């Protein structure tokens, strides 16, 4: 019952702390982003002098200027006409028809009046009776010359002069031009009789007809196209109102459209609400993903808090440098996240954070694209990080990627070469800042949140580490034993999905407590002199088991990370110090008075794969070393017995190793131990050496 109550209390506290982390992160991000979403308002009156430059916060159309330009554009479009060549053909046909009929009618034995009426029938050319009579009286040659002159004049008229139909305006100028053209051509013709010239002029005048017809649809289409090109767009960042100049009505209208004027209705509550929903949605997706696919991290308040600190830092960096966004150290947070938490998780969490970064930089497309590329590339580049210098190489790769991407995007989006080069330069500086900040922040976060990175582990494995140096100098046997345990543990961890680097490095430190009393441990004893022979088994047990506590104290003194300190504490679990327990029992008259608990390590039992593997490797290495004339069979039997004993004692109950994992560990141990303790060939003695 008490355990259930404690469990419920822990769960309640955990939930409360997670809620606090979520709420704090939300509030910080909200108040940072609100500065980029909600704009400053101004109180302006037409005619007053502006005391500050006011810039457009987004692209907007200047309606007044656009209307003026639209009107100008429409007026500049010429009226569209379609020329109809069939008009010329019809007129020529009418003239042919008239002149073909004249000889036929002239030879008829009827009165002049009847001839005129006969000639007029079916003819589209409208002439007076006198003109028809003159035509009937013409000689054959004069008639032929007149016809030829008319056909030539009419043909040239319709080819060279456009006579509009008058539907889109007065066409009197076109008719006047046509008449002038006719007079000029007839005067220059071969007609030498005034009568013929007059007849030609009258007939040609009567045949002046429109051949150029107004195309209303085409004209309207061109006007609409001109209108589309007319809008006056004020670009984002363009100055609308200049300091020291009077404010115009047009400027006030633009500011009102941008929502930059103070008014009773200027509170845009929906912007505040939308921003809150967006942030909450992004954070919720992040948390749900972590809970589902990284439960261990989700249950670790320290790491969960660090993830949210990174999110806040990313947004703050972006907002603070939003005026020069290419200087933002976009790779810094993804690098820290990958090194301190997890590369795959960084890809998802920081990928979602890109949405918030886009808000922080006022939806700058280039920066949003750069952020996404940095998040993707860092998780790939830092996948096999081995030392701190690798951060510098990562920065070099990221710098090259950012400069190329910035330059390429700039060329596509802008024709200002100087501006593109400047952005690429800023992007290079931002990449370098990412490396500087990462190297600067990494030790701080490692120590503050007690997180051990691969880099830190590799640094701890350096033989020049002060504590390892002490172990080598003061307890050389233990040092050698620890190296062998490290080899066993590293290979086994690799087989069962544990951390090979952590297993190896923790093995180096697991017995550092033996530095305090090195000669009480067999591997450090020279010859047959054993101090335990001179003291009580109870005291011997206390000395032996104390190396765990001593190890923790030394680890704390040398600031060894908690994950290694935990393994030091757990690597013996609650196992029985069997040698001294049996020795004590054998020396007692009443062995039942001996309490087994007094001869056990204090624990706790191993709680991680790495701690369990090191426990097994430690026991196996020591046991196999004690075998006289080790063979494959003896080694396998010893390994099996050790592992079976730990299982039966329940020492592996608290770690998440399966029986299949334990079998893999057993095989791994046997393989390495056979390599270490293989039988060597005995070299023959050279009997002639001393002769």
C-alpha positions in Angstrom: 0.0 0.0 0.0 2.8 2.4 1.0 4.6 1.6 -2.2 1.5 2.4 -4.3 1.1 5.7 -2.5 4.7 6.6 -3.0 4.4 5.6 -6.7 1.3 7.8 -7.2 3.0 10.7 -5.4 6.0 10.4 -7.7 3.8 10.2 -10.7 1.8 13.3 -9.6 5.0 15.3 -9.0 6.4 14.2 -12.3 3.2 15.3 -14.2 3.2 18.6 -12.4 6.9 19.2 -13.3 6.3 18.4 -16.9 3.3 20.7 -17.0 5.5 23.4 -15.6 8.2 22.8 -18.2 5.6 22.9 -21.0 3.9 26.1 -19.7 7.2 27.9 -19.1 8.5 27.1 -22.6 5.2 28.1 -24.2 5.2 31.5 -22.4 8.8 32.3 -23.3 8.3 31.4 -26.9 5.0 33.2 -27.1 6.4 36.5 -25.7 9.5 36.3 -28.0 7.4 35.7 -31.1 4.7 38.2 -30.3 7.3 40.9 -31.1 7.6 39.7 -34.7 3.9 39.0 -35.3 2.2 42.0 -33.6 3.4 45.3 -35.1 3.8 48.8 -33.5 0.8 51.1 -34.0 1.0 54.9 -34.8 -1.3 57.8 -34.3 -1.1 60.1 -37.3 -3.1 63.0 -38.7 -3.0 64.2 -42.3 -0.6 67.1 -42.6 1.3 66.6 -39.4 5.1 66.2 -39.5 6.3 62.6 -39.0 8.8 62.1 -36.2 9.9 58.7 -37.3 10.4 56.6 -40.5 7.6 54.1 -40.9 8.2 51.0 -43.0 5.9 48.5 -44.6 5.6 45.3 -42.5 4.5 43.3 -45.5 3.8 43.8 -49.2 0.7 46.0 -49.8 -0.9 47.6 -52.9 -1.1 51.4 -53.0 -4.8 51.7 -54.1 -4.7 55.4 -55.0 -1.5 55.2 -57.0 -2.7 52.0 -58.6 -6.0 53.5 -59.7 -4.2 56.5 -61.3 -1.8 54.1 -63.1 -4.7 51.9 -64.2 -6.4 54.9 -65.8 -3.2 56.0 -67.5 -2.6 52.4 -68.7 -6.1 52.0 -70.1 -5.9 55.4 -71.9 -2.5 54.4 -73.4 -4.0 51.3 -75.1 -4.8 52.2 -78.7 -8.2 51.3 -80.2 -8.0 47.9 -81.9 -9.4 47.6 -85.5 -9.7 44.7 -87.9 -9.1 45.5 -91.6 -11.6 43.8 -94.0 -10.1 43.2 -97.5 -13.5 42.1 -98.9 -14.6 45.7 -98.9 -12.0 46.5 -101.6 -13.1 43.5 -103.6 -16.8 44.4 -103.4 -16.1 48.0 -104.6 -13.9 46.7 -107.6 -16.7 44.3 -108.4 -19.3 47.1 -108.4 -17.1 49.2 -110.8 -16.6 46.2 -113.1 -20.3 45.6 -113.2 -21.1 49.2 -114.0 -18.6 49.6 -116.8 -19.6 46.2 -118.3 -23.2 47.3 -118.5 -22.7 50.8 -119.9 -22.0 49.6 -123.6 -24.9 47.3 -123.5 -27.4 49.9 -122.3 -25.9 52.7 -124.6 -26.8 50.6 -127.7 -30.4 50.1 -126.8 -33.1 51.9 -128.9 -34.8 53.5 -125.9 -35.1 56.9 -124.5 -32.4 58.5 -122.4 -34.5 58.3 -119.3 -35.1 54.6 -119.8 -31.4 54.0 -120.4 -30.6 55.7 -117.1 -33.1 53.6 -115.3 -31.9 50.5 -117.0 -28.3 51.2 -116.1 -29.2 51.9 -112.5 -30.8 48.5 -112.1 -28.7 46.1 -110.1 -25.9 48.6 -109.7 -24.7 49.5 -106.2 -22.9 52.8 -107.3 -25.2 55.7 -106.6 -24.8 58.5 -109.2 -27.0 61.3 -110.4 -29.0 61.0 -113.7 -26.6 63.5 -115.3 -23.5 61.4 -114.3 -25.2 58.3 -115.7 -26.0 60.1 -118.9 -22.3 61.3 -119.2 -21.2 57.7 -118.8 -23.6 56.5 -121.6 -22.2 59.1 -124.0 -18.5 58.2 -123.5 -16.5 56.8 -126.4 -15.2 53.3 -126.0 -11.5 54.4 -125.4 -12.6 57.0 -122.9 -14.7 54.5 -121.1 -11.8 52.0 -120.9 -9.4 54.7 -119.6 -11.9 55.8 -117.0 -12.5 52.3 -115.8 -8.7 51.5 -115.6 -8.1 54.7 -113.7 -10.9 54.0 -111.2 -9.8 50.4 -110.6 -6.2 51.5 -110.0 -7.2 54.4 -107.7 -9.7 52.3 -105.7 -7.2 49.5 -105.3 -4.5 51.9 -104.0 -7.0 53.7 -101.8 -8.0 50.6 -99.9 -4.5 49.3 -99.7 -3.0 52.5 -98.3 -5.8 54.2 -96.4 -7.7 52.8 -93.4 -11.2 54.1 -93.2 -12.7 53.4 -89.8 -16.4 52.6 -89.3 -17.0 55.4 -86.9 -18.4 53.2 -84.1 -15.6 54.1 -81.6 -15.4 57.8 -82.6 -15.7 60.3 -85.5 -14.3 59.0 -88.8 -14.5 62.3 -90.8 -10.7 62.5 -90.8 -10.5 59.1 -92.4 -13.0 60.1 -95.1 -11.2 63.4 -95.7 -7.9 61.6 -96.1 -9.6 59.2 -98.6 -11.0 62.0 -100.7 -7.6 63.8 -100.8 -6.0 60.5 -101.8 -8.5 60.1 -104.7 -8.1 63.6 -106.0 -4.3 63.3 -105.9 -4.4 60.0 -107.8 -6.9 61.1 -110.5 -5.0 64.4 -111.1 -1.8 62.3 -111.6 -3.7 59.8 -113.9 -3.6 59.7 -117.7 -7.1 61.1 -118.0 -6.8 64.3 -120.1 -10.4 65.4 -120.2 -12.0 67.3 -117.5 -15.3 65.4 -117.9 -13.5 62.1 -117.4 -11.7 63.4 -114.2 -15.0 64.7 -112.8 -16.7 61.4 -113.5 -13.8 59.4 -111.9 -13.9 61.7 -108.8 -17.7 61.3 -108.4 -17.6 57.5 -108.8 -14.6 57.1 -106.5 -16.2 59.4 -103.9 -19.4 57.3 -103.9 -17.3 54.2 -103.3 -15.6 55.5 -100.1 -16.6 52.8 -97.6 -15.3 51.8 -94.1 -12.7 49.0 -94.3 -11.4 49.3 -90.8 -13.8 48.0 -88.1 -13.5 48.6 -84.4 -12.7 45.4 -82.4 -14.2 46.1 -79.0 -13.3 42.7 -77.4 -9.6 42.9 -78.4 -9.4 46.5 -77.1 -11.0 45.5 -73.8 -8.6 42.5 -73.5 -5.6 44.7 -74.0 -6.9 47.2 -71.4 -7.3 44.5 -68.8 -3.8 43.3 -69.5 -2.5 46.8 -69.0 -4.5 47.0 -65.7 -2.8 43.9 -64.4 0.6 45.5 -64.9 -0.6 48.7 -63.2 -0.7 47.9 -59.4 1.8 49.9 -57.4 3.2 47.5 -54.8 4.9 48.8 -51.7 7.5 46.2 -50.8 8.1 44.9 -47.3 10.6 47.2 -45.5 10.0 50.0 -47.9 9.6 53.4 -46.2 6.1 54.7 -46.4 6.4 57.8 -44.2 9.7 59.6 -43.9 10.8 61.4 -40.8 10.5 65.2 -41.0 8.0 65.1 -43.9 4.2 65.9 -43.7 1.9 62.9 -43.7 -0.5 62.6 -46.7 -3.9 61.1 -46.9 -2.5 58.4 -49.3 0.1 57.4 -46.7 -2.5 57.2 -44.0 -4.6 54.9 -46.2 -1.7 52.6 -46.8 -0.8 52.5 -43.0 -4.5 51.7 -42.3 -4.4 48.9 -44.8 -1.3 47.5 -43.1 -2.9 47.8 -39.7 -0.3 50.2 -38.4 -2.7 52.9 -37.2 -4.1 53.2 -33.7 -7.8 52.9 -33.6 -10.6 51.5 -31.5 -10.8 48.5 -33.8 -7.0 48.0 -34.2 -6.7 45.2 -31.6 -6.2 42.2 -33.7 -7.1 39.5 -31.1 -7.1 36.7 -33.8 -3.4 37.2 -34.4 -2.6 36.7 -30.7 -4.9 33.6 -30.6 -3.4 32.1 -33.8 0.1 32.5 -32.6 -0.8 30.7 -29.3 -2.4 27.9 -31.2 0.6 27.5 -33.5 3.1 27.4 -30.7 0.9 24.9 -28.7 0.5 22.7 -31.7 4.2 22.6 -32.5 5.1 21.8 -28.9 2.4 19.2 -28.5 3.6 17.3 -31.6 7.2 17.4 -30.2 6.2 16.1 -26.8 3.9 13.4 -28.2 6.7 12.2 -30.5 9.2 12.1 -27.6 6.7 10.3 -25.4 6.0 7.7 -28.0 9.4 7.0 -29.5 11.9 8.2 -26.7 10.1 7.2 -23.5 13.4 7.1 -21.6 14.1 10.8 -22.4 10.5 11.8 -21.8 10.7 10.3 -18.3 14.0 12.1 -17.6 13.0 15.6 -16.4 16.5 16.8 -16.8 16.8 15.9 -20.5 13.2 17.0 -21.2 13.9 20.3 -19.6 17.1 20.7 -21.7 15.2 20.0 -24.9 12.8 22.8 -24.1 15.7 25.1 -23.2 17.2 24.4 -26.6 13.9 25.2 -28.3 13.7 28.5 -26.4 17.3 29.3 -27.3 16.8 28.6 -30.9 13.8 31.0 -31.1 15.6 33.7 -29.1 18.7 33.5 -31.3 16.5 33.9 -34.4 14.4 36.7 -33.0 17.4 38.8 -31.7 19.2 38.5 -35.0 16.1 38.8 -37.2 17.3 42.2 -38.6 20.4 40.4 -39.9 19.0 36.9 -40.2 21.9 35.4 -42.1 24.0 35.9 -38.9 21.8 33.6 -36.9 23.9 30.5 -35.7 21.4 28.1 -37.2 23.6 25.0 -36.7 24.3 25.7 -33.0 21.2 24.2 -31.4 21.0 21.2 -33.7 24.7 20.5 -32.9 24.1 20.8 -29.1 20.9 18.7 -29.3 22.7 15.9 -31.3 25.7 15.8 -29.0 23.8 16.0 -25.7 20.5 14.3 -26.5 20.1 12.3 -29.7 20.7 12.8 -33.4 17.4 11.3 -34.7 15.3 13.1 -32.1 17.1 16.3 -33.0 15.9 15.8 -36.6 12.2 15.7 -35.5 12.2 18.2 -32.7 14.3 20.9 -34.4 12.5 20.2 -37.7 9.3 21.2 -36.0 11.0 24.2 -34.4 11.8 25.5 -37.9 8.1 26.6 -38.0 8.7 28.8 -35.0 12.0 30.1 -36.5 10.1 31.1 -39.6 7.8 33.2 -37.4 10.8 34.7 -35.6 12.4 35.9 -38.9 9.1 37.2 -40.2 8.6 34.3 -42.6 11.8 34.9 -44.5 11.9 32.1 -47.1 15.7 31.9 -47.5 16.3 31.7 -43.7 13.5 29.1 -43.3 15.1 27.0 -46.0 18.6 27.4 -44.5 17.3 26.3 -41.0 15.8 23.1 -42.4 19.0 22.3 -44.3 21.1 22.9 -41.2 18.9 20.6 -39.0 19.1 17.9 -41.6 22.8 18.2 -42.3 23.9 18.3 -38.7 22.2 15.1 -37.7 24.2 13.4 -40.6 27.5 15.1 -40.1 27.7 14.5 -36.3 26.6 10.9 -36.5 30.1 9.5 -35.8 31.5 12.2 -33.5 34.7 11.1 -31.8 36.4 14.2 -30.4 35.8 17.9 -29.9 37.9 18.8 -32.9 35.1 17.1 -35.0 32.9 20.0 -34.1 35.3 22.3 -36.1 35.1 19.9 -39.1 31.3 20.0 -38.8 31.3 23.8 -38.8 33.5 23.7 -41.9 31.0 21.4 -43.8 28.0 23.5 -42.6 29.7 26.7 -43.6 30.3 25.4 -47.2 26.7 24.2 -47.4 25.2 27.5 -46.0 27.3 29.7 -48.3 26.5 27.7 -51.4 22.8 27.5 -50.5 22.6 31.2 -49.7 24.3 32.2 -52.9 22.2 29.9 -55.0 18.9 31.0 -53.4 20.0 34.7 -53.7 20.7 34.4 -57.4 17.3 32.8 -58.0 15.4 35.4 -55.9 17.3 38.6 -56.5 19.3 40.3 -59.3 21.3 42.3 -56.8 24.8 40.7 -56.9 26.2 42.8 -54.1 23.3 41.9 -51.8 23.7 38.2 -52.6 27.4 38.2 -51.8 26.8 40.1 -48.6 24.2 37.5 -47.5 26.6 34.7 -48.3 29.2 36.4 -46.2 26.9 36.8 -43.3 25.9 33.2 -43.6 29.5 32.2 -43.3 29.9 34.3 -40.1 26.7 32.7 -38.7 28.1 29.2 -39.3 31.3 30.1 -37.6 29.3 31.5 -34.6 27.5 28.2 -34.5 30.8 26.4 -33.8 32.0 29.0 -31.3 28.7 28.8 -29.3 28.6 25.0 -29.5 32.1 24.6 -28.1 31.3 27.2 -25.5 28.0 25.9 -24.3 28.8 22.2 -24.5 30.9 21.9 -21.3 28.3 24.0 -19.4 25.4 21.8 -20.4 27.4 18.6 -19.8 28.2 19.6 -16.2 24.9 21.4 -15.4 22.7 18.6 -16.6 25.2 15.8 -15.9 25.0 14.5 -19.4 27.8 12.4 -20.7 28.5 12.8 -24.4 30.6 10.4 -26.5 33.3 13.2 -26.6 33.3 13.4 -22.8 33.6 9.6 -22.5 36.5 9.5 -24.9 38.3 12.2 -22.9 37.7 10.1 -19.8 39.3 7.1 -21.4 42.5 8.9 -22.0 45.3 7.2 -20.0 46.6 10.6 -19.0 43.4 11.3 -17.0 44.6 12.0 -13.4 42.4 9.4 -11.8 43.4 6.6 -14.3 47.0 7.6 -13.8 46.6 7.1 -10.1 45.0 3.8 -10.7 47.9 2.7 -12.9 50.6 3.9 -10.5 48.9 2.9 -7.2 47.0 -0.2 -8.2 48.6 -1.6 -11.4 46.9 -5.0 -11.2 43.5 -3.4 -10.9 44.3 -1.1 -13.8 45.2 -4.1 -16.0 42.1 -6.0 -14.8 39.9 -2.9 -15.6 41.3 -2.7 -19.2 40.4 -6.3 -19.7 37.0 -5.8 -18.3 36.6 -2.8 -20.6 37.4 -5.0 -23.7 34.8 -7.6 -22.5 32.1 -5.1 -21.7 32.6 -3.1 -24.9 32.1 -6.1 -27.2 29.2 -7.4 -25.2 27.4 -4.0 -25.1 27.7 -3.8 -28.9 26.0 -7.2 -29.2 22.9 -6.3 -27.1 22.3 -2.7 -28.1 24.0 -1.0 -25.1 26.6 1.8 -25.3 30.0 0.3 -26.2 31.9 3.5 -25.4 30.1 3.9 -22.0 30.7 0.2 -21.1 34.4 0.4 -21.9 35.0 3.8 -20.1 32.9 2.8 -17.1 34.9 -0.4 -16.8 38.1 1.6 -16.5 36.7 3.4 -13.5 34.6 0.6 -11.9 37.3 -0.4 -9.4 38.9 3.0 -8.7 37.9 2.6 -5.0 40.7 0.0 -4.7 43.3 2.9 -4.9 42.7 3.5 -1.2 43.8 0.0 -0.1 45.3 -1.6 -3.2 47.2 -4.4 -1.5 44.0 -5.9 0.1 43.1 -7.0 -3.4 44.6 -10.1 -4.9 45.6 -8.6 -8.3 47.8 -6.0 -6.6 49.5 -8.4 -4.2 53.2 -9.3 -4.8 54.2 -12.8 -3.8 52.3 -14.7 -1.2 51.9 -12.0 1.4 48.2 -11.5 1.9 47.1 -8.9 4.6 43.7 -10.7 5.0 45.5 -13.6 6.6 46.2 -11.3 9.6 42.7 -9.9 10.2 39.2 -11.1 10.9 37.0 -12.2 7.9 34.4 -9.6 9.1 36.9 -6.8 8.7 38.2 -8.2 5.4 34.6 -8.1 4.1 34.2 -4.5 5.2 37.5 -3.6 3.5 36.5 -5.4 0.3 33.0 -4.0 0.1 34.2 -0.5 1.0 36.0 -0.2 -2.4 32.6 0.6 -3.9 31.9 3.5 -1.5 35.5 4.6 -1.8 35.2 4.5 -5.6 32.1 6.8 -5.5 33.9 9.3 -3.3 36.9 9.4 -5.6 34.6 9.7 -8.6 32.9 12.7 -7.0 36.2 14.2 -6.1 37.4 14.0 -9.6 34.1 15.1 -11.1 33.4 11.8 -12.9 29.9 11.9 -14.4 26.9 10.4 -12.6 26.3 7.7 -15.1 29.7 6.2 -14.4 29.3 6.8 -10.6 26.1 4.8 -10.8 27.9 1.9 -12.5 30.6 2.0 -9.8 27.9 1.8 -7.2 26.0 -1.0 -8.9 28.7 -3.2 -10.4 28.7 -5.7 -7.5 25.0 -5.4 -6.8 24.2 -7.2 -3.6 26.4 -10.2 -4.3 27.9 -12.3 -1.5 31.6 -12.0 -0.6 31.7 -15.8 -0.6 35.3 -16.4 0.3 35.2 -14.5 3.6 31.6 -15.7 4.3 32.6 -19.4 4.1 35.9 -18.7 5.9 33.9 -17.1 8.8 31.4 -19.9 8.9 34.2 -22.5 9.0 35.9 -20.7 11.9 32.7 -20.6 14.0 31.4 -23.3 16.3 27.8 -22.1 15.6 27.9 -21.2 11.9 24.1 -20.5 11.9 24.9 -17.3 13.9 26.6 -15.8 10.8 24.3 -13.5 8.9 24.7 -13.6 5.2 23.6 -10.0 4.9 26.8 -8.9 6.7 28.9 -10.4 3.9 27.0 -8.8 1.0 27.7 -5.7 -1.0 25.3 -2.9 -0.2 23.9 -2.6 -3.7 21.9 -1.5 -5.5 21.6 -4.1 -8.2 22.5 -3.1 -11.8 19.8 -0.9 -13.3 21.1 -0.5 -16.8 22.5 -2.8 -19.5 25.9 -1.3 -19.1 26.1 -1.8 -15.3 24.9 -5.5 -15.7 27.4 -6.2 -18.4 30.3 -4.7 -16.3 29.2 -6.8 -13.3 29.4 -10.0 -15.4 32.6 -9.0 -17.1 34.2 -8.1 -13.8 33.4 -11.5 -12.3 34.2 -13.5 -15.4 37.6 -11.9 -15.9 38.7 -12.4 -12.3 37.4 -16.0 -12.2 39.0 -17.0 -15.5 42.3 -15.5 -14.5 42.3 -17.9 -11.5 42.1 -21.0 -13.7 45.2 -23.1 -13.9 46.1 -24.1 -17.4 43.0 -22.5 -19.0 41.4 -24.5 -21.9 38.4 -23.7 -24.0 36.2 -26.1 -22.0 37.3 -24.7 -18.6 36.8 -21.1 -19.8 33.3 -21.9 -21.2 32.3 -23.7 -18.0 33.6 -20.9 -15.8 31.7 -18.2 -17.8 28.5 -20.3 -17.7 28.7 -20.8 -13.9 29.4 -17.1 -13.2 26.5 -15.9 -15.3 24.2 -18.7 -14.0 25.1 -17.7 -10.4 24.3 -14.0 -11.0 20.9 -15.0 -12.6 20.0 -17.3 -9.7 20.9 -14.6 -7.2 18.6 -12.2 -8.9 21.4 -9.7 -9.6 20.1 -9.0 -13.1 16.4 -8.5 -12.1 16.5 -4.7 -12.3 18.1 -4.3 -15.8 16.4 -4.8 -19.1 18.5 -7.7 -20.4 16.6 -10.6 -21.9 17.8 -14.2 -21.8 18.6 -13.8 -25.5 20.8 -10.8 -24.6 22.5 -12.8 -21.8 23.3 -15.6 -24.3 24.9 -13.1 -26.6 27.0 -11.7 -23.7 28.1 -15.2 -22.8 29.3 -16.0 -26.4 31.0 -12.6 -26.6 32.9 -13.2 -23.3 34.0 -16.7 -24.4 35.3 -15.4 -27.7 37.4 -12.7 -26.2 38.7 -14.8 -23.3 39.8 -17.5 -25.6 41.8 -14.9 -27.5 43.4 -13.7 -24.3 44.1 -17.0 -22.6 45.0 -19.1 -25.7 47.7 -21.8 -25.2 51.1 -20.8 -26.2 53.8 -23.0 -27.8 56.6 -23.8 -25.4 59.9 -22.8 -27.1 62.6 -25.6 -27.1 65.9 -24.9 -25.3 69.0 -24.5 -27.5 71.3 -27.2 -26.1 74.3 -25.8 -28.1 73.9 -22.3 -26.7 76.5 -22.6 -23.9 78.9 -24.8 -25.9 
